[in-house]
Amino acid sequence: MTSIGYFVPQDAPDSQNTLIYVLAHQSREDAKKNWADFQADPEWQKVNTESQINGRIVSKVESTFMDPLDFSQIK
């Protein structure tokens, strides 16, 4: 998985509690495997558990697969 960018909306209320990030994968199958490998990583599991000591920090996750258009700078 390749990290493309991380963004925060400019306007409230989303600016207070929303993180948007773009990742690249070779395929949907690779995306599924990459996420499974990431979630199984012992270091990630430790950090994830520690980050939730005072409650969950993520209330929902949305995933959207996208394709760049011909005129997009990202291809």
N, CA, C, O and CB atoms as a CASP TS submission, in Angstrom:
PFRMAT TS
TARGET T0000
AUTHOR 0000-0000-0000
METHOD Language model
MODEL 1
PARENT N/A
ATOM      1  N   MET     1       0.859  -1.165   0.000  1.00  0.00           N
ATOM      2  CA  MET     1       0.000   0.000   0.000  1.00  0.00           C
ATOM      3  C   MET     1       0.898   1.218   0.000  1.00  0.00           C
ATOM      4  O   MET     1       1.902   1.268   0.711  1.00  0.00           O
ATOM      5  CB  MET     1      -0.973   0.003   1.219  1.00  0.00           C
ATOM      6  N   THR     2       0.527   2.194  -0.803  1.00  0.00           N
ATOM      7  CA  THR     2       1.307   3.423  -0.939  1.00  0.00           C
ATOM      8  C   THR     2       0.488   4.601  -0.436  1.00  0.00           C
ATOM      9  O   THR     2      -0.637   4.827  -0.882  1.00  0.00           O
ATOM     10  CB  THR     2       1.738   3.648  -2.410  1.00  0.00           C
ATOM     11  N   SER     3       1.060   5.340   0.488  1.00  0.00           N
ATOM     12  CA  SER     3       0.394   6.522   1.027  1.00  0.00           C
ATOM     13  C   SER     3       0.499   7.662   0.025  1.00  0.00           C
ATOM     14  O   SER     3       1.597   8.035  -0.387  1.00  0.00           O
ATOM     15  CB  SER     3       1.007   6.933   2.391  1.00  0.00           C
ATOM     16  N   ILE     4      -0.655   8.219  -0.369  1.00  0.00           N
ATOM     17  CA  ILE     4      -0.702   9.318  -1.330  1.00  0.00           C
ATOM     18  C   ILE     4      -0.836  10.664  -0.632  1.00  0.00           C
ATOM     19  O   ILE     4      -0.125  11.609  -0.974  1.00  0.00           O
ATOM     20  CB  ILE     4      -1.857   9.121  -2.302  1.00  0.00           C
ATOM     21  N   GLY     5      -1.737  10.766   0.340  1.00  0.00           N
ATOM     22  CA  GLY     5      -1.913  12.032   1.035  1.00  0.00           C
ATOM     23  C   GLY     5      -2.920  11.943   2.163  1.00  0.00           C
ATOM     24  O   GLY     5      -3.741  11.027   2.214  1.00  0.00           O
ATOM     25  N   TYR     6      -2.843  12.908   3.066  1.00  0.00           N
ATOM     26  CA  TYR     6      -3.722  12.998   4.235  1.00  0.00           C
ATOM     27  C   TYR     6      -4.326  14.390   4.263  1.00  0.00           C
ATOM     28  O   TYR     6      -3.637  15.378   4.011  1.00  0.00           O
ATOM     29  CB  TYR     6      -2.948  12.693   5.566  1.00  0.00           C
ATOM     30  N   PHE     7      -5.616  14.467   4.571  1.00  0.00           N
ATOM     31  CA  PHE     7      -6.336  15.732   4.475  1.00  0.00           C
ATOM     32  C   PHE     7      -7.305  15.892   5.634  1.00  0.00           C
ATOM     33  O   PHE     7      -7.791  14.912   6.199  1.00  0.00           O
ATOM     34  CB  PHE     7      -7.085  15.823   3.146  1.00  0.00           C
ATOM     35  N   VAL     8      -7.580  17.160   5.981  1.00  0.00           N
ATOM     36  CA  VAL     8      -8.588  17.517   6.971  1.00  0.00           C
ATOM     37  C   VAL     8      -9.516  18.532   6.313  1.00  0.00           C
ATOM     38  O   VAL     8      -9.040  19.498   5.717  1.00  0.00           O
ATOM     39  CB  VAL     8      -7.937  18.092   8.294  1.00  0.00           C
ATOM     40  N   PRO     9     -10.820  18.337   6.406  1.00  0.00           N
ATOM     41  CA  PRO     9     -11.748  19.322   5.839  1.00  0.00           C
ATOM     42  C   PRO     9     -11.515  20.707   6.450  1.00  0.00           C
ATOM     43  O   PRO     9     -11.121  20.815   7.611  1.00  0.00           O
ATOM     44  CB  PRO     9     -13.211  18.880   6.069  1.00  0.00           C
ATOM     45  N   GLN    10     -11.756  21.754   5.676  1.00  0.00           N
ATOM     46  CA  GLN    10     -11.558  23.116   6.165  1.00  0.00           C
ATOM     47  C   GLN    10     -12.704  23.588   7.040  1.00  0.00           C
ATOM     48  O   GLN    10     -12.482  24.385   7.951  1.00  0.00           O
ATOM     49  CB  GLN    10     -11.385  24.061   5.006  1.00  0.00           C
ATOM     50  N   ASP    11     -13.908  23.128   6.799  1.00  0.00           N
ATOM     51  CA  ASP    11     -15.085  23.675   7.472  1.00  0.00           C
ATOM     52  C   ASP    11     -15.605  22.763   8.574  1.00  0.00           C
ATOM     53  O   ASP    11     -15.591  21.537   8.460  1.00  0.00           O
ATOM     54  CB  ASP    11     -16.181  23.927   6.466  1.00  0.00           C
ATOM     55  N   ALA    12     -16.067  23.405   9.651  1.00  0.00           N
ATOM     56  CA  ALA    12     -16.705  22.694  10.752  1.00  0.00           C
ATOM     57  C   ALA    12     -18.083  22.215  10.288  1.00  0.00           C
ATOM     58  O   ALA    12     -18.663  22.834   9.396  1.00  0.00           O
ATOM     59  CB  ALA    12     -16.822  23.606  12.021  1.00  0.00           C
ATOM     60  N   PRO    13     -18.610  21.171  10.843  1.00  0.00           N
ATOM     61  CA  PRO    13     -18.057  20.409  11.953  1.00  0.00           C
ATOM     62  C   PRO    13     -17.044  19.351  11.539  1.00  0.00           C
ATOM     63  O   PRO    13     -16.315  18.838  12.389  1.00  0.00           O
ATOM     64  CB  PRO    13     -19.159  19.760  12.699  1.00  0.00           C
ATOM     65  N   ASP    14     -16.978  19.009  10.248  1.00  0.00           N
ATOM     66  CA  ASP    14     -16.080  17.934   9.828  1.00  0.00           C
ATOM     67  C   ASP    14     -14.617  18.231  10.116  1.00  0.00           C
ATOM     68  O   ASP    14     -13.832  17.306  10.325  1.00  0.00           O
ATOM     69  CB  ASP    14     -16.254  17.672   8.360  1.00  0.00           C
ATOM     70  N   SER    15     -14.238  19.496  10.132  1.00  0.00           N
ATOM     71  CA  SER    15     -12.845  19.848  10.407  1.00  0.00           C
ATOM     72  C   SER    15     -12.422  19.452  11.817  1.00  0.00           C
ATOM     73  O   SER    15     -11.230  19.354  12.109  1.00  0.00           O
ATOM     74  CB  SER    15     -12.635  21.340  10.208  1.00  0.00           C
ATOM     75  N   GLN    16     -13.388  19.229  12.679  1.00  0.00           N
ATOM     76  CA  GLN    16     -13.091  18.895  14.072  1.00  0.00           C
ATOM     77  C   GLN    16     -12.882  17.401  14.291  1.00  0.00           C
ATOM     78  O   GLN    16     -12.280  16.999  15.287  1.00  0.00           O
ATOM     79  CB  GLN    16     -14.204  19.382  14.963  1.00  0.00           C
ATOM     80  N   ASN    17     -13.379  16.565  13.357  1.00  0.00           N
ATOM     81  CA  ASN    17     -13.353  15.130  13.656  1.00  0.00           C
ATOM     82  C   ASN    17     -13.211  14.233  12.432  1.00  0.00           C
ATOM     83  O   ASN    17     -13.585  13.061  12.478  1.00  0.00           O
ATOM     84  CB  ASN    17     -14.596  14.757  14.384  1.00  0.00           C
ATOM     85  N   THR    18     -12.679  14.768  11.343  1.00  0.00           N
ATOM     86  CA  THR    18     -12.591  13.969  10.126  1.00  0.00           C
ATOM     87  C   THR    18     -11.170  13.982   9.570  1.00  0.00           C
ATOM     88  O   THR    18     -10.547  15.036   9.439  1.00  0.00           O
ATOM     89  CB  THR    18     -13.576  14.488   9.073  1.00  0.00           C
ATOM     90  N   LEU    19     -10.676  12.798   9.249  1.00  0.00           N
ATOM     91  CA  LEU    19      -9.391  12.620   8.577  1.00  0.00           C
ATOM     92  C   LEU    19      -9.677  11.864   7.284  1.00  0.00           C
ATOM     93  O   LEU    19     -10.321  10.815   7.299  1.00  0.00           O
ATOM     94  CB  LEU    19      -8.345  11.849   9.489  1.00  0.00           C
ATOM     95  N   ILE    20      -9.200  12.396   6.183  1.00  0.00           N
ATOM     96  CA  ILE    20      -9.360  11.744   4.884  1.00  0.00           C
ATOM     97  C   ILE    20      -7.968  11.395   4.386  1.00  0.00           C
ATOM     98  O   ILE    20      -7.077  12.243   4.368  1.00  0.00           O
ATOM     99  CB  ILE    20     -10.128  12.662   3.855  1.00  0.00           C
ATOM    100  N   TYR    21      -7.785  10.151   3.984  1.00  0.00           N
ATOM    101  CA  TYR    21      -6.488   9.785   3.429  1.00  0.00           C
ATOM    102  C   TYR    21      -6.684   8.957   2.174  1.00  0.00           C
ATOM    103  O   TYR    21      -7.686   8.260   2.011  1.00  0.00           O
ATOM    104  CB  TYR    21      -5.644   9.014   4.460  1.00  0.00           C
ATOM    105  N   VAL    22      -5.698   9.051   1.291  1.00  0.00           N
ATOM    106  CA  VAL    22      -5.734   8.346   0.012  1.00  0.00           C
ATOM    107  C   VAL    22      -4.555   7.375  -0.005  1.00  0.00           C
ATOM    108  O   VAL    22      -3.409   7.756   0.233  1.00  0.00           O
ATOM    109  CB  VAL    22      -5.676   9.349  -1.210  1.00  0.00           C
ATOM    110  N   LEU    23      -4.866   6.123  -0.289  1.00  0.00           N
ATOM    111  CA  LEU    23      -3.865   5.069  -0.405  1.00  0.00           C
ATOM    112  C   LEU    23      -3.968   4.452  -1.785  1.00  0.00           C
ATOM    113  O   LEU    23      -5.051   4.410  -2.370  1.00  0.00           O
ATOM    114  CB  LEU    23      -4.047   3.993   0.698  1.00  0.00           C
ATOM    115  N   ALA    24      -2.857   3.974  -2.309  1.00  0.00           N
ATOM    116  CA  ALA    24      -2.857   3.276  -3.596  1.00  0.00           C
ATOM    117  C   ALA    24      -2.499   1.815  -3.369  1.00  0.00           C
ATOM    118  O   ALA    24      -1.616   1.485  -2.578  1.00  0.00           O
ATOM    119  CB  ALA    24      -1.863   3.938  -4.596  1.00  0.00           C
ATOM    120  N   HIS    25      -3.204   0.957  -4.082  1.00  0.00           N
ATOM    121  CA  HIS    25      -2.948  -0.484  -4.085  1.00  0.00           C
ATOM    122  C   HIS    25      -2.921  -0.926  -5.546  1.00  0.00           C
ATOM    123  O   HIS    25      -3.509  -0.266  -6.402  1.00  0.00           O
ATOM    124  CB  HIS    25      -4.043  -1.281  -3.254  1.00  0.00           C
ATOM    125  N   GLN    26      -2.256  -2.018  -5.833  1.00  0.00           N
ATOM    126  CA  GLN    26      -2.207  -2.524  -7.199  1.00  0.00           C
ATOM    127  C   GLN    26      -3.568  -3.043  -7.667  1.00  0.00           C
ATOM    128  O   GLN    26      -3.878  -3.003  -8.858  1.00  0.00           O
ATOM    129  CB  GLN    26      -1.169  -3.627  -7.306  1.00  0.00           C
ATOM    130  N   SER    27      -4.380  -3.532  -6.718  1.00  0.00           N
ATOM    131  CA  SER    27      -5.690  -4.093  -7.058  1.00  0.00           C
ATOM    132  C   SER    27      -6.541  -4.151  -5.798  1.00  0.00           C
ATOM    133  O   SER    27      -6.037  -3.942  -4.695  1.00  0.00           O
ATOM    134  CB  SER    27      -5.551  -5.510  -7.700  1.00  0.00           C
ATOM    135  N   ARG    28      -7.811  -4.432  -5.957  1.00  0.00           N
ATOM    136  CA  ARG    28      -8.675  -4.619  -4.784  1.00  0.00           C
ATOM    137  C   ARG    28      -8.214  -5.805  -3.956  1.00  0.00           C
ATOM    138  O   ARG    28      -8.264  -5.767  -2.727  1.00  0.00           O
ATOM    139  CB  ARG    28     -10.136  -4.815  -5.213  1.00  0.00           C
ATOM    140  N   GLU    29      -7.766  -6.855  -4.626  1.00  0.00           N
ATOM    141  CA  GLU    29      -7.281  -8.037  -3.906  1.00  0.00           C
ATOM    142  C   GLU    29      -6.055  -7.679  -3.070  1.00  0.00           C
ATOM    143  O   GLU    29      -5.923  -8.119  -1.928  1.00  0.00           O
ATOM    144  CB  GLU    29      -6.940  -9.180  -4.896  1.00  0.00           C
ATOM    145  N   ASP    30      -5.159  -6.875  -3.647  1.00  0.00           N
ATOM    146  CA  ASP    30      -3.987  -6.423  -2.897  1.00  0.00           C
ATOM    147  C   ASP    30      -4.400  -5.536  -1.729  1.00  0.00           C
ATOM    148  O   ASP    30      -3.811  -5.617  -0.651  1.00  0.00           O
ATOM    149  CB  ASP    30      -3.016  -5.668  -3.817  1.00  0.00           C
ATOM    150  N   ALA    31      -5.396  -4.699  -1.929  1.00  0.00           N
ATOM    151  CA  ALA    31      -5.875  -3.836  -0.848  1.00  0.00           C
ATOM    152  C   ALA    31      -6.366  -4.684   0.318  1.00  0.00           C
ATOM    153  O   ALA    31      -6.037  -4.414   1.473  1.00  0.00           O
ATOM    154  CB  ALA    31      -7.001  -2.903  -1.348  1.00  0.00           C
ATOM    155  N   LYS    32      -7.146  -5.697   0.012  1.00  0.00           N
ATOM    156  CA  LYS    32      -7.668  -6.581   1.064  1.00  0.00           C
ATOM    157  C   LYS    32      -6.523  -7.262   1.816  1.00  0.00           C
ATOM    158  O   LYS    32      -6.533  -7.326   3.045  1.00  0.00           O
ATOM    159  CB  LYS    32      -8.613  -7.644   0.459  1.00  0.00           C
ATOM    160  N   LYS    33      -5.538  -7.770   1.072  1.00  0.00           N
ATOM    161  CA  LYS    33      -4.391  -8.417   1.707  1.00  0.00           C
ATOM    162  C   LYS    33      -3.562  -7.414   2.506  1.00  0.00           C
ATOM    163  O   LYS    33      -3.142  -7.709   3.625  1.00  0.00           O
ATOM    164  CB  LYS    33      -3.516  -9.101   0.654  1.00  0.00           C
ATOM    165  N   ASN    34      -3.324  -6.228   1.939  1.00  0.00           N
ATOM    166  CA  ASN    34      -2.538  -5.209   2.644  1.00  0.00           C
ATOM    167  C   ASN    34      -3.172  -4.828   3.971  1.00  0.00           C
ATOM    168  O   ASN    34      -2.479  -4.721   4.982  1.00  0.00           O
ATOM    169  CB  ASN    34      -2.379  -3.967   1.777  1.00  0.00           C
ATOM    170  N   TRP    35      -4.497  -4.620   3.976  1.00  0.00           N
ATOM    171  CA  TRP    35      -5.180  -4.261   5.222  1.00  0.00           C
ATOM    172  C   TRP    35      -5.145  -5.406   6.219  1.00  0.00           C
ATOM    173  O   TRP    35      -4.960  -5.176   7.414  1.00  0.00           O
ATOM    174  CB  TRP    35      -6.626  -3.861   4.942  1.00  0.00           C
ATOM    175  N   ALA    36      -5.318  -6.627   5.753  1.00  0.00           N
ATOM    176  CA  ALA    36      -5.259  -7.785   6.656  1.00  0.00           C
ATOM    177  C   ALA    36      -3.873  -7.903   7.282  1.00  0.00           C
ATOM    178  O   ALA    36      -3.752  -8.135   8.485  1.00  0.00           O
ATOM    179  CB  ALA    36      -5.614  -9.087   5.899  1.00  0.00           C
ATOM    180  N   ASP    37      -2.831  -7.744   6.472  1.00  0.00           N
ATOM    181  CA  ASP    37      -1.461  -7.793   6.991  1.00  0.00           C
ATOM    182  C   ASP    37      -1.212  -6.674   7.992  1.00  0.00           C
ATOM    183  O   ASP    37      -0.601  -6.899   9.037  1.00  0.00           O
ATOM    184  CB  ASP    37      -0.451  -7.702   5.845  1.00  0.00           C
ATOM    185  N   PHE    38      -1.680  -5.472   7.679  1.00  0.00           N
ATOM    186  CA  PHE    38      -1.517  -4.325   8.573  1.00  0.00           C
ATOM    187  C   PHE    38      -2.205  -4.575   9.911  1.00  0.00           C
ATOM    188  O   PHE    38      -1.613  -4.346  10.966  1.00  0.00           O
ATOM    189  CB  PHE    38      -2.076  -3.052   7.922  1.00  0.00           C
ATOM    190  N   GLN    39      -3.445  -5.040   9.874  1.00  0.00           N
ATOM    191  CA  GLN    39      -4.195  -5.271  11.106  1.00  0.00           C
ATOM    192  C   GLN    39      -3.638  -6.426  11.924  1.00  0.00           C
ATOM    193  O   GLN    39      -3.859  -6.484  13.134  1.00  0.00           O
ATOM    194  CB  GLN    39      -5.642  -5.534  10.784  1.00  0.00           C
ATOM    195  N   ALA    40      -2.922  -7.344  11.289  1.00  0.00           N
ATOM    196  CA  ALA    40      -2.316  -8.471  12.000  1.00  0.00           C
ATOM    197  C   ALA    40      -0.947  -8.143  12.579  1.00  0.00           C
ATOM    198  O   ALA    40      -0.400  -8.926  13.355  1.00  0.00           O
ATOM    199  CB  ALA    40      -2.196  -9.650  11.076  1.00  0.00           C
ATOM    200  N   ASP    41      -0.393  -7.002  12.214  1.00  0.00           N
ATOM    201  CA  ASP    41       0.940  -6.619  12.668  1.00  0.00           C
ATOM    202  C   ASP    41       0.943  -6.401  14.182  1.00  0.00           C
ATOM    203  O   ASP    41       0.152  -5.599  14.678  1.00  0.00           O
ATOM    204  CB  ASP    41       1.414  -5.344  11.939  1.00  0.00           C
ATOM    205  N   PRO    42       1.807  -7.090  14.928  1.00  0.00           N
ATOM    206  CA  PRO    42       1.831  -6.957  16.387  1.00  0.00           C
ATOM    207  C   PRO    42       2.082  -5.529  16.879  1.00  0.00           C
ATOM    208  O   PRO    42       1.494  -5.103  17.872  1.00  0.00           O
ATOM    209  CB  PRO    42       2.885  -7.860  16.949  1.00  0.00           C
ATOM    210  N   GLU    43       2.946  -4.800  16.194  1.00  0.00           N
ATOM    211  CA  GLU    43       3.218  -3.423  16.615  1.00  0.00           C
ATOM    212  C   GLU    43       1.968  -2.553  16.454  1.00  0.00           C
ATOM    213  O   GLU    43       1.649  -1.756  17.336  1.00  0.00           O
ATOM    214  CB  GLU    43       4.391  -2.830  15.800  1.00  0.00           C
ATOM    215  N   TRP    44       1.258  -2.704  15.325  1.00  0.00           N
ATOM    216  CA  TRP    44       0.024  -1.960  15.111  1.00  0.00           C
ATOM    217  C   TRP    44      -1.007  -2.334  16.168  1.00  0.00           C
ATOM    218  O   TRP    44      -1.676  -1.454  16.709  1.00  0.00           O
ATOM    219  CB  TRP    44      -0.531  -2.222  13.703  1.00  0.00           C
ATOM    220  N   GLN    45      -1.147  -3.614  16.471  1.00  0.00           N
ATOM    221  CA  GLN    45      -2.118  -4.050  17.477  1.00  0.00           C
ATOM    222  C   GLN    45      -1.821  -3.408  18.827  1.00  0.00           C
ATOM    223  O   GLN    45      -2.738  -2.992  19.535  1.00  0.00           O
ATOM    224  CB  GLN    45      -2.111  -5.582  17.605  1.00  0.00           C
ATOM    225  N   LYS    46      -0.539  -3.328  19.184  1.00  0.00           N
ATOM    226  CA  LYS    46      -0.140  -2.704  20.453  1.00  0.00           C
ATOM    227  C   LYS    46      -0.493  -1.209  20.462  1.00  0.00           C
ATOM    228  O   LYS    46      -1.093  -0.715  21.417  1.00  0.00           O
ATOM    229  CB  LYS    46       1.380  -2.894  20.692  1.00  0.00           C
ATOM    230  N   VAL    47      -0.119  -0.501  19.403  1.00  0.00           N
ATOM    231  CA  VAL    47      -0.398   0.941  19.314  1.00  0.00           C
ATOM    232  C   VAL    47      -1.902   1.185  19.297  1.00  0.00           C
ATOM    233  O   VAL    47      -2.387   2.106  19.954  1.00  0.00           O
ATOM    234  CB  VAL    47       0.258   1.554  18.048  1.00  0.00           C
ATOM    235  N   ASN    48      -2.627   0.386  18.569  1.00  0.00           N
ATOM    236  CA  ASN    48      -4.076   0.521  18.488  1.00  0.00           C
ATOM    237  C   ASN    48      -4.720   0.345  19.863  1.00  0.00           C
ATOM    238  O   ASN    48      -5.584   1.131  20.252  1.00  0.00           O
ATOM    239  CB  ASN    48      -4.651  -0.499  17.498  1.00  0.00           C
ATOM    240  N   THR    49      -4.308  -0.668  20.584  1.00  0.00           N
ATOM    241  CA  THR    49      -4.850  -0.911  21.930  1.00  0.00           C
ATOM    242  C   THR    49      -4.526   0.259  22.860  1.00  0.00           C
ATOM    243  O   THR    49      -5.397   0.730  23.592  1.00  0.00           O
ATOM    244  CB  THR    49      -4.284  -2.230  22.516  1.00  0.00           C
ATOM    245  N   GLU    50      -3.283   0.727  22.833  1.00  0.00           N
ATOM    246  CA  GLU    50      -2.873   1.834  23.692  1.00  0.00           C
ATOM    247  C   GLU    50      -3.621   3.122  23.364  1.00  0.00           C
ATOM    248  O   GLU    50      -3.908   3.916  24.260  1.00  0.00           O
ATOM    249  CB  GLU    50      -1.379   2.063  23.567  1.00  0.00           C
ATOM    250  N   SER    51      -3.937   3.332  22.095  1.00  0.00           N
ATOM    251  CA  SER    51      -4.618   4.573  21.703  1.00  0.00           C
ATOM    252  C   SER    51      -6.069   4.610  22.155  1.00  0.00           C
ATOM    253  O   SER    51      -6.706   5.663  22.119  1.00  0.00           O
ATOM    254  CB  SER    51      -4.556   4.748  20.202  1.00  0.00           C
ATOM    255  N   GLN    52      -6.593   3.470  22.580  1.00  0.00           N
ATOM    256  CA  GLN    52      -7.994   3.406  22.971  1.00  0.00           C
ATOM    257  C   GLN    52      -8.192   3.291  24.483  1.00  0.00           C
ATOM    258  O   GLN    52      -9.291   2.982  24.942  1.00  0.00           O
ATOM    259  CB  GLN    52      -8.652   2.242  22.291  1.00  0.00           C
ATOM    260  N   ILE    53      -7.146   3.535  25.247  1.00  0.00           N
ATOM    261  CA  ILE    53      -7.225   3.427  26.707  1.00  0.00           C
ATOM    262  C   ILE    53      -8.329   4.324  27.267  1.00  0.00           C
ATOM    263  O   ILE    53      -9.046   3.922  28.183  1.00  0.00           O
ATOM    264  CB  ILE    53      -5.874   3.794  27.345  1.00  0.00           C
ATOM    265  N   ASN    54      -8.471   5.527  26.729  1.00  0.00           N
ATOM    266  CA  ASN    54      -9.493   6.466  27.201  1.00  0.00           C
ATOM    267  C   ASN    54     -10.722   6.487  26.300  1.00  0.00           C
ATOM    268  O   ASN    54     -11.497   7.443  26.329  1.00  0.00           O
ATOM    269  CB  ASN    54      -8.909   7.864  27.296  1.00  0.00           C
ATOM    270  N   GLY    55     -10.904   5.451  25.510  1.00  0.00           N
ATOM    271  CA  GLY    55     -12.048   5.356  24.613  1.00  0.00           C
ATOM    272  C   GLY    55     -11.617   5.332  23.156  1.00  0.00           C
ATOM    273  O   GLY    55     -10.494   5.703  22.816  1.00  0.00           O
ATOM    274  N   ARG    56     -12.524   4.891  22.313  1.00  0.00           N
ATOM    275  CA  ARG    56     -12.240   4.792  20.881  1.00  0.00           C
ATOM    276  C   ARG    56     -11.970   6.177  20.283  1.00  0.00           C
ATOM    277  O   ARG    56     -12.610   7.163  20.649  1.00  0.00           O
ATOM    278  CB  ARG    56     -13.416   4.114  20.147  1.00  0.00           C
ATOM    279  N   ILE    57     -11.020   6.228  19.368  1.00  0.00           N
ATOM    280  CA  ILE    57     -10.729   7.496  18.695  1.00  0.00           C
ATOM    281  C   ILE    57     -11.285   7.514  17.266  1.00  0.00           C
ATOM    282  O   ILE    57     -11.236   8.541  16.590  1.00  0.00           O
ATOM    283  CB  ILE    57      -9.213   7.747  18.670  1.00  0.00           C
ATOM    284  N   VAL    58     -11.807   6.386  16.818  1.00  0.00           N
ATOM    285  CA  VAL    58     -12.400   6.289  15.482  1.00  0.00           C
ATOM    286  C   VAL    58     -13.846   5.854  15.646  1.00  0.00           C
ATOM    287  O   VAL    58     -14.122   4.815  16.245  1.00  0.00           O
ATOM    288  CB  VAL    58     -11.608   5.289  14.566  1.00  0.00           C
ATOM    289  N   SER    59     -14.770   6.647  15.114  1.00  0.00           N
ATOM    290  CA  SER    59     -16.181   6.292  15.236  1.00  0.00           C
ATOM    291  C   SER    59     -16.704   5.576  14.001  1.00  0.00           C
ATOM    292  O   SER    59     -17.638   4.780  14.101  1.00  0.00           O
ATOM    293  CB  SER    59     -17.006   7.530  15.494  1.00  0.00           C
ATOM    294  N   LYS    60     -16.113   5.848  12.821  1.00  0.00           N
ATOM    295  CA  LYS    60     -16.516   5.121  11.622  1.00  0.00           C
ATOM    296  C   LYS    60     -15.431   5.224  10.570  1.00  0.00           C
ATOM    297  O   LYS    60     -14.650   6.174  10.539  1.00  0.00           O
ATOM    298  CB  LYS    60     -17.850   5.658  11.073  1.00  0.00           C
ATOM    299  N   VAL    61     -15.406   4.225   9.714  1.00  0.00           N
ATOM    300  CA  VAL    61     -14.448   4.185   8.607  1.00  0.00           C
ATOM    301  C   VAL    61     -15.248   3.982   7.332  1.00  0.00           C
ATOM    302  O   VAL    61     -16.115   3.111   7.264  1.00  0.00           O
ATOM    303  CB  VAL    61     -13.370   3.045   8.801  1.00  0.00           C
ATOM    304  N   GLU    62     -14.952   4.786   6.325  1.00  0.00           N
ATOM    305  CA  GLU    62     -15.563   4.632   5.009  1.00  0.00           C
ATOM    306  C   GLU    62     -14.450   4.355   4.014  1.00  0.00           C
ATOM    307  O   GLU    62     -13.384   4.969   4.079  1.00  0.00           O
ATOM    308  CB  GLU    62     -16.388   5.903   4.600  1.00  0.00           C
ATOM    309  N   SER    63     -14.694   3.439   3.103  1.00  0.00           N
ATOM    310  CA  SER    63     -13.708   3.079   2.092  1.00  0.00           C
ATOM    311  C   SER    63     -14.336   3.225   0.717  1.00  0.00           C
ATOM    312  O   SER    63     -15.434   2.728   0.471  1.00  0.00           O
ATOM    313  CB  SER    63     -13.182   1.636   2.309  1.00  0.00           C
ATOM    314  N   THR    64     -13.631   3.911  -0.179  1.00  0.00           N
ATOM    315  CA  THR    64     -14.094   4.112  -1.540  1.00  0.00           C
ATOM    316  C   THR    64     -12.965   3.796  -2.502  1.00  0.00           C
ATOM    317  O   THR    64     -11.881   4.369  -2.397  1.00  0.00           O
ATOM    318  CB  THR    64     -14.604   5.554  -1.746  1.00  0.00           C
ATOM    319  N   PHE    65     -13.204   2.901  -3.427  1.00  0.00           N
ATOM    320  CA  PHE    65     -12.216   2.606  -4.460  1.00  0.00           C
ATOM    321  C   PHE    65     -12.447   3.549  -5.627  1.00  0.00           C
ATOM    322  O   PHE    65     -13.586   3.763  -6.043  1.00  0.00           O
ATOM    323  CB  PHE    65     -12.299   1.118  -4.920  1.00  0.00           C
ATOM    324  N   MET    66     -11.366   4.115  -6.157  1.00  0.00           N
ATOM    325  CA  MET    66     -11.487   5.110  -7.216  1.00  0.00           C
ATOM    326  C   MET    66     -10.481   4.802  -8.333  1.00  0.00           C
ATOM    327  O   MET    66      -9.460   4.151  -8.112  1.00  0.00           O
ATOM    328  CB  MET    66     -11.261   6.540  -6.652  1.00  0.00           C
ATOM    329  N   ASP    67     -10.798   5.283  -9.526  1.00  0.00           N
ATOM    330  CA  ASP    67      -9.886   5.220 -10.672  1.00  0.00           C
ATOM    331  C   ASP    67      -9.611   6.645 -11.128  1.00  0.00           C
ATOM    332  O   ASP    67     -10.536   7.454 -11.194  1.00  0.00           O
ATOM    333  CB  ASP    67     -10.485   4.356 -11.843  1.00  0.00           C
ATOM    334  N   PRO    68      -8.343   6.977 -11.450  1.00  0.00           N
ATOM    335  CA  PRO    68      -8.046   8.316 -11.966  1.00  0.00           C
ATOM    336  C   PRO    68      -8.580   8.478 -13.395  1.00  0.00           C
ATOM    337  O   PRO    68      -8.598   7.524 -14.173  1.00  0.00           O
ATOM    338  CB  PRO    68      -6.522   8.581 -11.931  1.00  0.00           C
ATOM    339  N   LEU    69      -9.002   9.668 -13.718  1.00  0.00           N
ATOM    340  CA  LEU    69      -9.430   9.976 -15.068  1.00  0.00           C
ATOM    341  C   LEU    69      -8.206  10.265 -15.942  1.00  0.00           C
ATOM    342  O   LEU    69      -7.114  10.501 -15.426  1.00  0.00           O
ATOM    343  CB  LEU    69     -10.406  11.176 -15.070  1.00  0.00           C
ATOM    344  N   ASP    70      -8.388  10.247 -17.239  1.00  0.00           N
ATOM    345  CA  ASP    70      -7.278  10.440 -18.166  1.00  0.00           C
ATOM    346  C   ASP    70      -6.494  11.724 -17.920  1.00  0.00           C
ATOM    347  O   ASP    70      -5.278  11.754 -18.109  1.00  0.00           O
ATOM    348  CB  ASP    70      -7.793  10.436 -19.568  1.00  0.00           C
ATOM    349  N   PHE    71      -7.179  12.783 -17.502  1.00  0.00           N
ATOM    350  CA  PHE    71      -6.506  14.067 -17.310  1.00  0.00           C
ATOM    351  C   PHE    71      -5.988  14.274 -15.891  1.00  0.00           C
ATOM    352  O   PHE    71      -5.486  15.351 -15.571  1.00  0.00           O
ATOM    353  CB  PHE    71      -7.442  15.184 -17.661  1.00  0.00           C
ATOM    354  N   SER    72      -6.100  13.262 -15.041  1.00  0.00           N
ATOM    355  CA  SER    72      -5.621  13.356 -13.664  1.00  0.00           C
ATOM    356  C   SER    72      -4.105  13.317 -13.620  1.00  0.00           C
ATOM    357  O   SER    72      -3.479  12.589 -14.391  1.00  0.00           O
ATOM    358  CB  SER    72      -6.202  12.228 -12.812  1.00  0.00           C
ATOM    359  N   GLN    73      -3.512  14.090 -12.730  1.00  0.00           N
ATOM    360  CA  GLN    73      -2.065  14.050 -12.549  1.00  0.00           C
ATOM    361  C   GLN    73      -1.617  12.786 -11.851  1.00  0.00           C
ATOM    362  O   GLN    73      -0.454  12.395 -11.955  1.00  0.00           O
ATOM    363  CB  GLN    73      -1.602  15.254 -11.769  1.00  0.00           C
ATOM    364  N   ILE    74      -2.530  12.141 -11.136  1.00  0.00           N
ATOM    365  CA  ILE    74      -2.226  10.881 -10.450  1.00  0.00           C
ATOM    366  C   ILE    74      -2.700   9.739 -11.353  1.00  0.00           C
ATOM    367  O   ILE    74      -3.889   9.631 -11.652  1.00  0.00           O
ATOM    368  CB  ILE    74      -2.916  10.811  -9.021  1.00  0.00           C
ATOM    369  N   LYS    75      -1.788   8.914 -11.773  1.00  0.00           N
ATOM    370  CA  LYS    75      -2.148   7.761 -12.618  1.00  0.00           C
ATOM    371  C   LYS    75      -1.454   6.515 -12.163  1.00  0.00           C
ATOM    372  O   LYS    75      -1.639   5.453 -12.756  1.00  0.00           O
ATOM    373  CB  LYS    75      -1.809   8.026 -14.072  1.00  0.00           C
TER
END
